[in-house]
């Protein structure tokens, strides 16, 4: 008896393209351009041409999120990526209009968002829990990063993605610093950036590299923060600022 050899299953890839729930036309050529550069989201003839990358560490949650957004009719294609380390490569090769980062807590997602926004010039939406003041300031300064609360509903998320694609990023109102906070914090945004990295135990040289500053500038900024907080050294200054909720 002749037997037919079976093929080994193909290895799973870390990315998947999720088709919208309704048939849509192929992406318009303008879909490879970031709407942040053109000033408006490309929807010629009312056709959905936006390309979205969804980065989420959980496959099931990411697929549900991508399918839910795909049902809106705004997107020609949605690519799902599992793992932060692969998002930048997918963005470089696929040229989306917006990147959505969700399910990742802390500074790594913000650093990736800033890298993507600066390097690839596309909008980024970060779904966050309780971002630091420095994170909010970074998003505000960047101009094409949206910060959305993980408590937001699907309609709010979709609105944020649309706005980001049009060059109008969203900062969740729950993240905006209050007037009392602004009056109480005596640190500059750059001082908060330096102290935030100091809380990670980074040396001055590494902080300078991260912030594109010289070592002398970082030391001067640290000294200013130390004086304002009446601290003995930069590590104590970072701890005091963190305890006050300024980072």
N, CA, C and O of each residue as an XYZ file, in Angstrom:
988
protein
N       0.845     -1.200      0.000
C       0.000      0.000      0.000
C       0.880      1.251      0.000
O       1.837      1.351      0.767
N       0.543      2.192     -0.865
C       1.332      3.422     -0.984
C       0.779      4.488     -0.050
O      -0.425      4.740     -0.007
N       1.666      5.090      0.678
C       1.236      6.155      1.593
C       1.764      7.483      1.098
O       2.856      7.572      0.538
N       0.971      8.504      1.314
C       1.365      9.854      0.903
C       1.949     10.588      2.091
O       1.279     10.745      3.111
N       3.199     11.045      1.975
C       3.792     11.744      3.125
C       3.041     13.038      3.426
O       2.583     13.744      2.528
N       2.937     13.310      4.680
C       2.251     14.535      5.108
C       3.254     15.652      5.285
O       4.396     15.428      5.685
N       2.815     16.839      4.987
C       3.676     18.010      5.133
C       3.596     18.551      6.556
O       2.535     18.562      7.181
N       4.732     18.992      7.040
C       4.738     19.609      8.365
C       4.042     20.957      8.267
O       4.226     21.681      7.289
N       3.237     21.304      9.281
C       2.541     22.594      9.222
C       3.517     23.748      9.176
O       4.575     23.712      9.804
N       3.148     24.786      8.415
C       4.008     25.971      8.306
C       4.058     26.683      9.640
O       3.054     26.744     10.349
N       5.223     27.226      9.995
C       5.333     27.920     11.278
C       4.458     29.157     11.304
O       4.266     29.826     10.289
N       3.931     29.449     12.484
C       3.090     30.622     12.657
C       3.938     31.885     12.573
O       5.039     31.951     13.121
N       3.419     32.856     11.898
C       4.124     34.129     11.843
C       3.572     35.045     12.921
O       2.485     34.827     13.457
N       4.343     36.061     13.220
C       3.944     36.974     14.283
C       3.023     38.064     13.779
O       2.562     38.886     14.571
N       2.739     38.097     12.483
C       1.854     39.108     11.935
C       0.724     38.442     11.177
O       0.850     37.316     10.695
N      -0.372     39.156     11.085
C      -1.517     38.663     10.328
C      -2.264     39.856      9.783
O      -2.423     40.862     10.475
N      -2.726     39.758      8.545
C      -3.515     40.821      7.952
C      -4.977     40.481      8.118
O      -5.439     39.437      7.658
N      -5.698     41.359      8.775
C      -7.105     41.127      9.066
C      -7.940     41.854      8.037
O      -7.846     43.075      7.907
N      -8.754     41.117      7.306
C      -9.617     41.734      6.303
C     -10.827     42.347      6.984
O     -11.344     41.767      7.939
N     -11.298     43.507      6.523
C     -12.515     44.084      7.072
C     -13.690     43.140      6.877
O     -13.643     42.249      6.029
N     -14.742     43.335      7.660
C     -15.878     42.432      7.611
C     -16.696     42.593      6.342
O     -17.469     41.700      5.993
N     -16.541     43.726      5.633
C     -17.232     43.918      4.363
C     -16.201     44.083      3.267
O     -15.139     44.656      3.507
N     -16.494     43.580      2.035
C     -15.506     43.688      0.956
C     -15.181     45.142      0.662
O     -16.076     45.980      0.549
N     -13.901     45.432      0.538
C     -13.465     46.790      0.260
C     -12.537     46.795     -0.942
O     -11.900     45.781     -1.228
N     -12.445     47.916     -1.656
C     -11.549     47.992     -2.810
C     -10.103     47.964     -2.376
O      -9.783     48.176     -1.206
N      -9.227     47.698     -3.342
C      -7.789     47.697     -3.048
C      -7.361     49.090     -2.634
O      -7.956     50.075     -3.070
N      -6.323     49.190     -1.786
C      -5.885     50.502     -1.323
C      -5.497     51.412     -2.477
O      -4.857     50.991     -3.440
N      -5.895     52.654     -2.354
C      -5.510     53.684     -3.308
C      -4.006     53.918     -3.189
O      -3.455     53.716     -2.107
N      -3.317     54.336     -4.254
C      -1.876     54.598     -4.144
C      -1.510     55.560     -3.031
O      -0.420     55.465     -2.467
N      -2.416     56.502     -2.697
C      -2.102     57.454     -1.644
C      -2.073     56.801     -0.280
O      -1.674     57.435      0.697
N      -2.489     55.543     -0.190
C      -2.497     54.861      1.099
C      -1.107     54.646      1.634
O      -0.943     54.350      2.818
N      -0.101     54.785      0.798
C       1.270     54.605      1.273
C       1.848     55.894      1.823
O       3.001     55.918      2.252
N       1.064     56.974      1.818
C       1.544     58.224      2.376
C       0.895     58.455      3.718
O      -0.260     58.085      3.929
N       1.623     59.059      4.619
C       1.072     59.382      5.927
C       0.193     60.611      5.819
O       0.647     61.634      5.306
N      -1.077     60.552      6.293
C      -1.944     61.716      6.232
C      -1.427     62.859      7.080
O      -1.828     64.007      6.888
N      -0.529     62.557      8.030
C       0.038     63.637      8.832
C       0.844     64.590      7.960
O       1.006     65.762      8.300
N       1.351     64.086      6.833
C       2.126     64.941      5.938
C       1.225     65.682      4.967
O       1.562     66.789      4.547
N       0.091     65.104      4.600
C      -0.789     65.736      3.627
C      -1.852     66.596      4.281
O      -2.454     67.441      3.617
N      -2.103     66.393      5.602
C      -3.037     67.235      6.317
C      -4.441     66.694      6.358
O      -5.281     67.282      7.039
N      -4.755     65.606      5.671
C      -6.090     65.026      5.717
C      -6.002     63.553      5.419
O      -5.100     63.096      4.716
N      -6.965     62.801      5.970
C      -6.982     61.367      5.746
C      -7.431     61.078      4.326
O      -8.446     61.623      3.894
N      -6.717     60.242      3.582
C      -7.066     59.992      2.186
C      -8.269     59.075      2.057
O      -8.192     57.889      2.379
N      -9.378     59.625      1.586
C     -10.577     58.834      1.329
C     -11.158     59.242     -0.025
O     -12.290     59.722     -0.076
N     -10.426     59.068     -1.109
C     -10.915     59.491     -2.424
C     -12.161     58.723     -2.810
O     -12.211     57.497     -2.721
N     -13.182     59.483     -3.247
C     -14.407     58.843     -3.679
C     -15.134     58.133     -2.563
O     -15.999     57.298     -2.829
N     -14.805     58.443     -1.300
C     -15.477     57.804     -0.185
C     -14.993     56.398      0.092
O     -15.558     55.722      0.952
N     -13.965     55.931     -0.606
C     -13.464     54.581     -0.416
C     -12.533     54.528      0.783
O     -11.782     55.467      1.044
N     -12.590     53.414      1.511
C     -11.716     53.225      2.664
C     -10.329     52.828      2.182
O     -10.163     51.801      1.525
N      -9.336     53.644      2.510
C      -7.978     53.353      2.054
C      -6.964     53.377      3.195
O      -5.778     53.141      2.965
N      -7.404     53.655      4.401
C      -6.464     53.738      5.520
C      -5.861     52.378      5.837
O      -6.541     51.352      5.801
N      -4.585     52.393      6.145
C      -3.867     51.174      6.519
C      -3.478     51.302      7.992
O      -2.868     52.291      8.400
N      -3.832     50.309      8.769
C      -3.639     50.352     10.217
C      -2.834     49.150     10.682
O      -3.109     48.018     10.285
N      -1.838     49.402     11.525
C      -1.101     48.332     12.199
C      -1.550     48.301     13.654
O      -1.527     49.324     14.339
N      -1.955     47.134     14.120
C      -2.349     46.944     15.517
C      -1.281     46.101     16.204
O      -1.059     44.948     15.835
N      -0.627     46.676     17.198
C       0.374     45.945     17.957
C      -0.170     45.568     19.319
O      -0.477     46.441     20.131
N      -0.294     44.268     19.579
C      -0.830     43.779     20.857
C      -0.159     42.463     21.188
O      -0.060     41.599     20.317
N       0.311     42.275     22.425
C       1.026     41.039     22.767
C       0.140     39.806     22.834
O       0.632     38.684     22.711
N      -1.158     39.999     23.026
C      -2.092     38.866     23.134
C      -2.780     38.638     21.793
O      -3.462     39.530     21.287
N      -2.611     37.463     21.219
C      -3.175     37.175     19.900
C      -4.698     37.313     19.882
O      -5.247     37.968     18.996
N      -5.378     36.708     20.842
C      -6.837     36.723     20.843
C      -7.371     38.146     20.981
O      -8.228     38.571     20.207
N      -6.859     38.879     21.970
C      -7.324     40.250     22.182
C      -7.013     41.128     20.976
O      -7.828     41.959     20.576
N      -5.839     40.939     20.405
C      -5.468     41.717     19.231
C      -6.383     41.444     18.051
O      -6.769     42.370     17.338
N      -6.735     40.171     17.835
C      -7.620     39.826     16.725
C      -9.015     40.410     16.931
O      -9.626     40.906     15.985
N      -9.521     40.355     18.163
C     -10.837     40.937     18.448
C     -10.813     42.442     18.197
O     -11.741     42.999     17.611
N      -9.749     43.089     18.645
C      -9.618     44.531     18.452
C      -9.547     44.881     16.968
O     -10.207     45.816     16.515
N      -8.751     44.135     16.219
C      -8.610     44.404     14.789
C      -9.923     44.171     14.043
O     -10.299     44.964     13.179
N     -10.614     43.090     14.374
C     -11.890     42.803     13.713
C     -12.933     43.861     14.053
O     -13.728     44.246     13.196
N     -12.936     44.335     15.300
C     -13.901     45.358     15.699
C     -13.662     46.658     14.939
O     -14.607     47.293     14.471
N     -12.401     47.049     14.819
C     -12.084     48.263     14.070
C     -12.350     48.075     12.580
O     -12.786     49.005     11.902
N     -12.090     46.873     12.071
C     -12.313     46.601     10.656
C     -13.763     46.724     10.246
O     -14.060     47.007      9.086
N     -14.679     46.512     11.196
C     -16.100     46.614     10.882
C     -16.585     48.026     10.657
O     -17.726     48.225     10.240
N     -15.745     49.017     10.925
C     -16.165     50.411     10.776
C     -16.208     50.854      9.320
O     -16.900     51.816      8.985
N     -15.472     50.159      8.448
C     -15.425     50.545      7.044
C     -14.405     51.617      6.729
O     -14.340     52.092      5.595
N     -13.597     52.014      7.723
C     -12.589     53.054      7.503
C     -11.287     52.516      6.923
O     -10.496     53.277      6.365
N     -11.058     51.218      7.048
C      -9.737     50.677      6.763
C      -9.756     49.719      5.579
O     -10.596     48.824      5.489
N      -8.802     49.933      4.673
C      -8.641     49.018      3.550
C      -7.982     47.730      4.011
O      -8.273     46.659      3.479
N      -7.102     47.823      4.989
C      -6.426     46.641      5.525
C      -5.905     46.949      6.913
O      -5.517     48.078      7.214
N      -5.903     45.917      7.760
C      -5.378     46.030      9.117
C      -4.390     44.896      9.323
O      -4.721     43.728      9.118
N      -3.183     45.242      9.726
C      -2.168     44.221      9.976
C      -1.949     44.100     11.477
O      -1.663     45.087     12.155
N      -2.085     42.886     11.987
C      -1.932     42.612     13.412
C      -0.530     42.091     13.689
O      -0.054     41.182     13.009
N       0.131     42.667     14.690
C       1.499     42.291     15.044
C       1.540     41.894     16.515
O       1.044     42.620     17.376
N       2.134     40.738     16.796
C       2.267     40.263     18.173
C       3.718     40.448     18.608
O       4.596     39.689     18.197
N       3.964     41.451     19.436
C       5.323     41.675     19.907
C       5.851     43.033     19.503
O       5.890     43.364     18.318
N       6.261     43.825     20.492
C       6.748     45.170     20.208
C       7.974     45.177     19.311
O       8.152     46.079     18.492
N       8.825     44.156     19.471
C      10.085     44.159     18.737
C       9.886     44.031     17.231
O      10.809     44.309     16.466
N       8.693     43.614     16.787
C       8.448     43.431     15.354
C       7.635     44.558     14.737
O       7.517     44.641     13.514
N       7.071     45.432     15.579
C       6.197     46.480     15.059
C       6.948     47.423     14.127
O       6.463     47.734     13.039
N       8.125     47.880     14.543
C       8.875     48.847     13.734
C       9.219     48.282     12.361
O       9.152     48.999     11.362
N       9.587     46.997     12.300
C       9.924     46.387     11.013
C       8.703     46.317     10.098
O       8.804     46.563      8.896
N       7.549     45.980     10.677
C       6.317     45.909      9.882
C       5.946     47.293      9.366
O       5.544     47.442      8.212
N       6.079     48.293     10.210
C       5.763     49.666      9.799
C       6.676     50.106      8.658
O       6.223     50.737      7.704
N       7.959     49.773      8.756
C       8.918     50.172      7.722
C       8.593     49.543      6.373
O       8.795     50.167      5.331
N       8.094     48.314      6.385
C       7.825     47.627      5.131
C       6.426     47.812      4.592
O       6.177     47.567      3.412
N       5.496     48.246      5.455
C       4.086     48.287      5.043
C       3.551     49.707      4.894
O       2.547     49.910      4.211
N       4.189     50.689      5.511
C       3.830     52.107      5.406
C       2.369     52.383      5.784
O       1.606     52.868      4.949
N       1.972     52.086      7.012
C       0.591     52.370      7.421
C       0.380     53.856      7.680
O       1.334     54.626      7.790
N      -0.886     54.241      7.775
C      -1.209     55.612      8.149
C      -1.163     55.782      9.663
O      -0.737     56.820     10.168
N      -1.607     54.751     10.382
C      -1.669     54.824     11.843
C      -1.195     53.502     12.433
O      -1.441     52.433     11.873
N      -0.512     53.591     13.573
C      -0.120     52.413     14.347
C      -0.822     52.490     15.694
O      -0.751     53.510     16.379
N      -1.498     51.417     16.071
C      -2.181     51.339     17.359
C      -1.410     50.394     18.268
O      -1.240     49.220     17.940
N      -0.944     50.895     19.407
C      -0.213     50.091     20.381
C      -1.085     49.920     21.615
O      -1.457     50.902     22.259
N      -1.409     48.685     21.942
C      -2.282     48.411     23.086
C      -1.782     47.175     23.822
O      -1.067     46.346     23.261
N      -2.174     47.069     25.092
C      -1.826     45.887     25.868
C      -0.416     45.870     26.396
O       0.010     44.866     26.967
N       0.325     46.951     26.225
C       1.703     47.031     26.717
C       1.770     48.151     27.746
O       1.430     49.295     27.443
N       2.202     47.831     28.949
C       2.209     48.788     30.040
C       3.591     49.414     30.191
O       4.607     48.727     30.080
N       3.623     50.717     30.443
C       4.874     51.366     30.809
C       5.584     52.076     29.680
O       5.016     52.344     28.621
N       6.845     52.373     29.938
C       7.649     53.206     29.054
C       7.948     52.585     27.693
O       8.046     53.328     26.716
N       8.103     51.241     27.570
C       8.459     50.690     26.252
C       7.513     51.097     25.134
O       7.963     51.401     24.029
N       6.198     51.110     25.401
C       5.251     51.469     24.347
C       5.413     52.923     23.936
O       5.286     53.250     22.756
N       5.693     53.806     24.899
C       5.875     55.219     24.569
C       7.155     55.437     23.776
O       7.173     56.225     22.831
N       8.226     54.745     24.154
C       9.483     54.872     23.414
C       9.316     54.389     21.980
O       9.833     55.001     21.045
N       8.582     53.275     21.811
C       8.338     52.767     20.468
C       7.473     53.743     19.680
O       7.727     53.991     18.501
N       6.443     54.301     20.333
C       5.576     55.267     19.660
C       6.373     56.468     19.171
O       6.172     56.942     18.054
N       7.279     56.956     20.014
C       8.096     58.112     19.631
C       9.022     57.761     18.474
O       9.204     58.555     17.552
N       9.608     56.561     18.528
C      10.504     56.122     17.447
C       9.759     56.030     16.121
O      10.252     56.493     15.093
N       8.568     55.429     16.146
C       7.778     55.279     14.923
C       7.346     56.642     14.396
O       7.441     56.914     13.199
N       6.872     57.497     15.300
C       6.386     58.813     14.885
C       7.492     59.643     14.249
O       7.252     60.365     13.282
N       8.705     59.542     14.789
C       9.815     60.339     14.271
C      10.433     59.732     13.019
O      10.741     60.441     12.061
N      10.612     58.405     13.035
C      11.320     57.746     11.941
C      10.443     57.549     10.714
O      10.883     57.774      9.586
N       9.206     57.130     10.933
C       8.329     56.776      9.808
C       7.263     57.833      9.539
O       6.525     57.737      8.559
N       7.183     58.828     10.396
C       6.276     59.962     10.189
C       4.832     59.531      9.989
O       4.125     60.089      9.150
N       4.399     58.550     10.749
C       2.989     58.181     10.724
C       2.419     58.394     12.120
O       3.163     58.484     13.096
N       1.098     58.474     12.208
C       0.469     58.688     13.498
C       0.498     57.432     14.350
O       0.503     56.317     13.830
N       0.517     57.619     15.661
C       0.535     56.501     16.598
C      -0.509     56.747     17.684
O      -0.590     57.842     18.241
N      -1.301     55.727     17.976
C      -2.262     55.773     19.080
C      -1.795     54.794     20.148
O      -1.634     53.605     19.873
N      -1.578     55.283     21.361
C      -1.143     54.444     22.474
C      -2.288     54.329     23.466
O      -2.766     55.337     23.988
N      -2.730     53.106     23.727
C      -3.736     52.855     24.757
C      -2.990     52.605     26.059
O      -2.271     51.614     26.185
N      -3.157     53.500     27.028
C      -2.358     53.468     28.247
C      -3.245     53.325     29.479
O      -4.459     53.524     29.420
N      -2.610     52.977     30.590
C      -3.324     52.875     31.868
C      -3.189     54.191     32.624
O      -4.145     54.963     32.705
N      -2.023     54.446     33.170
C      -1.779     55.692     33.883
C      -0.433     56.260     33.431
O       0.573     56.078     34.118
N      -0.402     56.935     32.299
C       0.874     57.459     31.799
C       1.428     58.543     32.714
O       0.670     59.266     33.361
N       2.728     58.650     32.763
C       3.372     59.669     33.586
C       3.198     61.044     32.951
O       2.822     61.168     31.785
N       3.482     62.072     33.745
C       3.429     63.428     33.209
C       4.413     63.582     32.055
O       4.119     64.248     31.062
N       5.576     62.965     32.193
C       6.573     63.041     31.122
C       6.046     62.404     29.843
O       6.322     62.891     28.747
N       5.280     61.306     29.979
C       4.711     60.645     28.804
C       3.697     61.546     28.110
O       3.682     61.649     26.883
N       2.853     62.195     28.902
C       1.865     63.109     28.330
C       2.563     64.278     27.636
O       2.176     64.679     26.538
N       3.590     64.817     28.281
C       4.336     65.927     27.678
C       4.991     65.504     26.368
O       5.010     66.262     25.398
N       5.530     64.280     26.352
C       6.160     63.776     25.128
C       5.145     63.698     23.993
O       5.431     64.107     22.868
N       3.955     63.169     24.293
C       2.907     63.063     23.272
C       2.492     64.443     22.772
O       2.284     64.639     21.575
N       2.374     65.391     23.688
C       1.980     66.741     23.296
C       3.045     67.397     22.422
O       2.722     68.074     21.446
N       4.309     67.196     22.771
C       5.392     67.802     21.991
C       5.539     67.143     20.625
O       5.859     67.809     19.641
N       5.306     65.836     20.567
C       5.527     65.104     19.321
C       4.567     65.551     18.229
O       4.967     65.740     17.080
N       3.296     65.718     18.592
C       2.336     66.244     17.632
C       1.615     65.215     16.792
O       0.654     65.563     16.107
N       2.041     63.949     16.813
C       1.320     62.916     16.059
C       1.182     61.625     16.863
O       1.076     60.537     16.295
N       1.186     61.757     18.192
C       0.951     60.621     19.086
C      -0.301     60.892     19.908
O      -0.409     61.930     20.560
N      -1.241     59.964     19.875
C      -2.448     60.053     20.690
C      -2.308     59.154     21.906
O      -1.755     58.058     21.817
N      -2.812     59.622     23.048
C      -2.842     58.826     24.273
C      -4.292     58.607     24.660
O      -5.043     59.564     24.850
N      -4.680     57.352     24.774
C      -6.068     57.005     25.063
C      -6.114     56.093     26.275
O      -5.265     55.214     26.427
N      -7.097     56.297     27.137
C      -7.242     55.465     28.327
C      -7.714     54.065     27.955
O      -8.483     53.895     27.008
N      -7.250     53.058     28.704
C      -7.695     51.688     28.447
C      -9.155     51.499     28.838
O      -9.744     50.459     28.541
N      -9.747     52.495     29.502
C     -11.165     52.447     29.852
C     -12.055     53.007     28.737
O     -13.280     52.960     28.845
N     -11.461     53.527     27.689
C     -12.241     54.125     26.598
C     -13.001     53.053     25.822
O     -12.568     51.904     25.737
N     -14.133     53.448     25.264
C     -14.926     52.532     24.461
C     -14.422     52.455     23.026
O     -13.535     53.205     22.620
N     -15.010     51.527     22.263
C     -14.580     51.319     20.882
C     -14.804     52.563     20.030
O     -13.964     52.902     19.196
N     -15.931     53.246     20.233
C     -16.212     54.439     19.430
C     -15.181     55.532     19.695
O     -14.774     56.251     18.782
N     -14.765     55.648     20.951
C     -13.743     56.640     21.303
C     -12.410     56.275     20.662
O     -11.697     57.142     20.158
N     -12.078     54.985     20.683
C     -10.835     54.528     20.061
C     -10.855     54.797     18.560
O      -9.871     55.277     17.998
N     -11.966     54.492     17.921
C     -12.081     54.716     16.479
C     -11.951     56.198     16.150
O     -11.317     56.570     15.163
N     -12.556     57.038     16.982
C     -12.446     58.487     16.785
C     -10.990     58.932     16.900
O     -10.529     59.771     16.126
N     -10.267     58.364     17.871
C      -8.858     58.727     18.058
C      -8.015     58.289     16.867
O      -7.127     59.023     16.432
N      -8.283     57.097     16.335
C      -7.533     56.605     15.176
C      -7.807     57.481     13.958
O      -6.885     57.846     13.227
N      -9.072     57.814     13.744
C      -9.414     58.682     12.609
C      -8.727     60.039     12.735
O      -8.137     60.542     11.779
N      -8.812     60.623     13.932
C      -8.201     61.926     14.139
C      -6.696     61.901     13.946
O      -6.120     62.818     13.362
N      -6.060     60.839     14.444
C      -4.613     60.715     14.293
C      -4.234     60.586     12.824
O      -3.226     61.145     12.392
N      -5.033     59.857     12.056
C      -4.775     59.716     10.622
C      -4.871     61.054      9.903
O      -4.205     61.265      8.890
N      -5.696     61.954     10.420
C      -5.870     63.271      9.805
C      -4.890     64.302     10.354
O      -4.948     65.478      9.992
N      -3.983     63.854     11.235
C      -3.022     64.783     11.807
C      -3.537     65.532     13.012
O      -2.978     66.562     13.390
N      -4.618     65.019     13.635
C      -5.197     65.656     14.823
C      -5.196     64.653     15.974
O      -6.223     64.027     16.238
N      -4.070     64.487     16.661
C      -3.986     63.494     17.730
C      -4.864     63.843     18.923
O      -5.245     64.997     19.118
N      -5.176     62.827     19.716
C      -6.050     62.957     20.875
C      -5.278     62.650     22.148
O      -4.539     61.666     22.209
N      -5.445     63.487     23.163
C      -4.937     63.203     24.499
C      -6.147     63.047     25.408
O      -6.920     63.989     25.583
N      -6.313     61.864     25.985
C      -7.462     61.607     26.846
C      -7.529     62.654     27.950
O      -6.520     62.974     28.579
N      -8.735     63.187     28.180
C      -8.886     64.248     29.174
C      -8.484     63.793     30.573
O      -8.066     64.610     31.393
N      -8.605     62.500     30.850
C      -8.227     62.003     32.176
C      -6.721     62.057     32.390
O      -6.255     61.978     33.527
N      -5.949     62.191     31.303
C      -4.495     62.254     31.407
C      -3.974     63.685     31.472
O      -2.822     63.912     31.842
N      -4.807     64.638     31.118
C      -4.348     66.026     31.076
C      -4.058     66.515     32.486
O      -4.868     66.291     33.386
N      -2.926     67.178     32.705
C      -2.609     67.682     34.040
C      -3.580     68.771     34.457
O      -3.942     69.635     33.658
N      -3.995     68.725     35.704
C      -4.907     69.739     36.221
C      -4.140     71.021     36.512
O      -2.909     71.038     36.521
N      -4.883     72.087     36.748
C      -4.239     73.364     37.060
C      -3.453     73.260     38.361
O      -2.376     73.841     38.492
N      -4.000     72.513     39.325
C      -3.299     72.342     40.601
C      -1.978     71.619     40.404
O      -0.964     71.987     40.996
N      -1.996     70.579     39.561
C      -0.768     69.835     39.292
C       0.264     70.729     38.620
O       1.447     70.704     38.959
N      -0.209     71.522     37.660
C       0.716     72.385     36.934
C       1.346     73.413     37.864
O       2.526     73.735     37.733
N       0.539     73.938     38.823
C       1.070     74.916     39.760
C       2.033     74.270     40.746
O       3.017     74.884     41.157
N       1.744     73.025     41.123
C       2.560     72.370     42.139
C       3.893     71.876     41.619
O       4.868     71.825     42.368
N       3.951     71.512     40.350
C       5.185     70.962     39.784
C       6.095     72.102     39.347
O       5.725     72.928     38.512
N       7.278     72.133     39.920
C       8.237     73.189     39.592
C       9.275     72.740     38.574
O      10.148     73.518     38.189
N       9.183     71.494     38.139
C      10.168     70.955     37.203
C       9.785     71.279     35.764
O       8.603     71.334     35.427
N      10.771     71.488     34.934
C      10.537     71.671     33.508
C      10.330     70.302     32.855
O      10.715     69.286     33.433
N       9.727     70.256     31.661
C       9.570     68.963     30.977
C      10.892     68.229     30.787
O      10.944     67.007     30.919
N      11.959     68.962     30.479
C      13.253     68.307     30.289
C      13.790     67.748     31.601
O      14.391     66.673     31.617
N      13.580     68.468     32.702
C      14.006     67.956     34.010
C      13.252     66.686     34.367
O      13.822     65.762     34.948
N      11.978     66.641     34.022
C      11.200     65.423     34.298
C      11.703     64.267     33.444
O      11.779     63.131     33.912
N      12.049     64.557     32.186
C      12.594     63.505     31.319
C      13.865     62.909     31.920
O      14.031     61.690     31.970
N      14.757     63.787     32.376
C      16.030     63.320     32.933
C      15.802     62.526     34.212
O      16.405     61.470     34.405
N      14.936     63.027     35.085
C      14.687     62.329     36.345
C      13.976     61.004     36.116
O      14.218     60.035     36.836
N      13.097     60.956     35.115
C      12.404     59.704     34.831
C      13.391     58.626     34.408
O      13.274     57.475     34.830
N      14.349     58.986     33.589
C      15.373     58.023     33.187
C      16.305     57.696     34.347
O      16.851     56.596     34.426
N      16.482     58.656     35.243
C      17.311     58.405     36.422
C      16.675     57.352     37.317
O      17.381     56.564     37.946
N      15.339     57.330     37.381
C      14.665     56.316     38.200
C      14.940     54.909     37.692
O      14.784     53.939     38.435
N      15.347     54.790     36.436
C      15.687     53.481     35.881
C      17.132     53.092     36.179
O      17.597     52.027     35.772
N      17.838     53.974     36.898
C      19.217     53.677     37.263
C      20.222     53.894     36.149
O      21.335     53.371     36.210
N      19.849     54.660     35.130
C      20.743     54.866     33.990
C      21.844     55.864     34.332
O      21.592     56.838     35.042
N      23.044     55.641     33.846
C      24.125     56.609     34.048
C      23.902     57.850     33.193
O      23.077     57.851     32.279
N      24.643     58.897     33.503
C      24.488     60.169     32.790
C      24.724     59.994     31.294
O      23.995     60.565     30.482
N      25.725     59.217     30.925
C      26.048     59.026     29.512
C      24.883     58.394     28.757
O      24.578     58.799     27.635
N      24.228     57.402     29.367
C      23.098     56.737     28.707
C      21.906     57.680     28.598
O      21.217     57.702     27.577
N      21.663     58.458     29.651
C      20.567     59.430     29.604
C      20.816     60.447     28.492
O      19.897     60.810     27.759
N      22.044     60.897     28.374
C      22.388     61.855     27.318
C      22.131     61.266     25.939
O      21.635     61.957     25.049
N      22.464     60.001     25.760
C      22.236     59.337     24.472
C      20.748     59.225     24.181
O      20.309     59.483     23.060
N      19.974     58.840     25.186
C      18.529     58.674     24.994
C      17.854     59.991     24.616
O      16.948     60.016     23.784
N      18.298     61.075     25.227
C      17.639     62.368     25.037
C      18.349     63.256     24.018
O      17.969     64.410     23.820
N      19.388     62.710     23.371
C      20.140     63.461     22.366
C      20.729     64.749     22.959
O      20.653     65.823     22.362
N      21.314     64.604     24.146
C      21.952     65.718     24.834
C      23.412     65.374     25.108
O      23.837     64.237     24.906
N      24.168     66.350     25.562
C      25.531     66.080     25.997
C      25.516     65.698     27.472
O      24.562     65.991     28.192
N      26.581     65.044     27.907
C      26.665     64.671     29.308
C      26.650     65.883     30.223
O      26.044     65.846     31.294
N      27.314     66.962     29.807
C      27.327     68.178     30.610
C      25.945     68.787     30.761
O      25.594     69.287     31.830
N      25.151     68.746     29.680
C      23.789     69.278     29.749
C      22.943     68.465     30.712
O      22.173     69.029     31.490
N      23.079     67.146     30.668
C      22.322     66.287     31.582
C      22.701     66.591     33.029
O      21.831     66.638     33.899
N      23.980     66.797     33.291
C      24.420     67.113     34.659
C      23.849     68.453     35.119
O      23.441     68.592     36.272
N      23.821     69.434     34.225
C      23.254     70.742     34.578
C      21.762     70.638     34.871
O      21.265     71.244     35.820
N      21.050     69.865     34.048
C      19.617     69.680     34.263
C      19.374     68.963     35.584
O      18.471     69.329     36.337
N      20.174     67.946     35.864
C      20.039     67.209     37.124
C      20.306     68.122     38.314
O      19.598     68.058     39.319
N      21.323     68.969     38.207
C      21.655     69.888     39.299
C      20.512     70.857     39.567
O      20.214     71.167     40.720
N      19.874     71.334     38.505
C      18.736     72.235     38.661
C      17.586     71.538     39.382
O      16.961     72.115     40.272
N      17.311     70.298     38.992
C      16.239     69.538     39.639
C      16.578     69.243     41.097
O      15.700     69.277     41.960
N      17.839     68.956     41.371
C      18.275     68.689     42.749
C      18.023     69.908     43.632
O      17.554     69.771     44.762
N      18.332     71.095     43.124
C      18.107     72.327     43.898
C      16.620     72.556     44.141
O      16.218     72.908     45.250
N      15.810     72.359     43.119
C      14.372     72.588     43.262
C      13.741     71.641     44.276
O      12.811     72.019     44.989
N      14.242     70.419     44.340
C      13.669     69.413     45.235
C      14.410     69.324     46.563
O      14.057     68.520     47.426
N      15.438     70.153     46.722
C      16.236     70.147     47.952
C      16.743     68.737     48.253
O      16.677     68.262     49.387
N      17.246     68.085     47.216
C      17.729     66.706     47.346
C      19.245     66.690     47.479
O      19.920     67.680     47.196
N      19.768     65.550     47.915
C      21.214     65.415     48.098
C      21.916     64.999     46.811
O      23.085     65.328     46.611
N      21.220     64.282     45.941
C      21.814     63.830     44.688
C      20.700     63.593     43.678
O      19.520     63.739     43.996
N      21.080     63.231     42.471
C      20.074     63.080     41.409
C      19.153     61.897     41.653
O      17.999     61.917     41.225
N      19.635     60.879     42.325
C      18.791     59.721     42.600
C      17.708     60.068     43.624
O      16.557     59.655     43.491
N      18.095     60.832     44.645
C      17.097     61.263     45.624
C      16.110     62.230     44.981
O      14.919     62.204     45.290
N      16.604     63.079     44.090
C      15.710     64.000     43.389
C      14.690     63.232     42.556
O      13.512     63.588     42.524
N      15.142     62.184     41.887
C      14.235     61.367     41.074
C      13.189     60.690     41.952
O      12.016     60.613     41.586
N      13.624     60.197     43.121
C      12.682     59.528     44.027
C      11.651     60.514     44.560
O      10.460     60.206     44.605
N      12.105     61.703     44.963
C      11.181     62.708     45.489
C      10.172     63.146     44.427
O       8.983     63.288     44.712
N      10.653     63.356     43.209
C       9.752     63.762     42.127
C       8.732     62.671     41.830
O       7.563     62.957     41.570
N       9.180     61.418     41.870
C       8.267     60.295     41.643
C       7.217     60.231     42.739
O       6.039     60.013     42.456
N       7.630     60.420     43.992
C       6.689     60.366     45.111
C       5.659     61.484     45.043
O       4.527     61.317     45.498
N       6.043     62.616     44.479
C       5.114     63.740     44.341
C       4.159     63.564     43.160
O       3.218     64.340     42.994
N       4.407     62.540     42.345
C       3.566     62.320     41.175
C       3.920     63.196     39.998
O       3.109     63.366     39.088
N       5.132     63.764     39.998
C       5.540     64.656     38.918
C       6.133     63.910     37.730
O       6.328     64.503     36.670
N       6.419     62.636     37.885
C       6.991     61.858     36.785
C       5.956     60.923     36.190
O       6.256     60.187     35.250
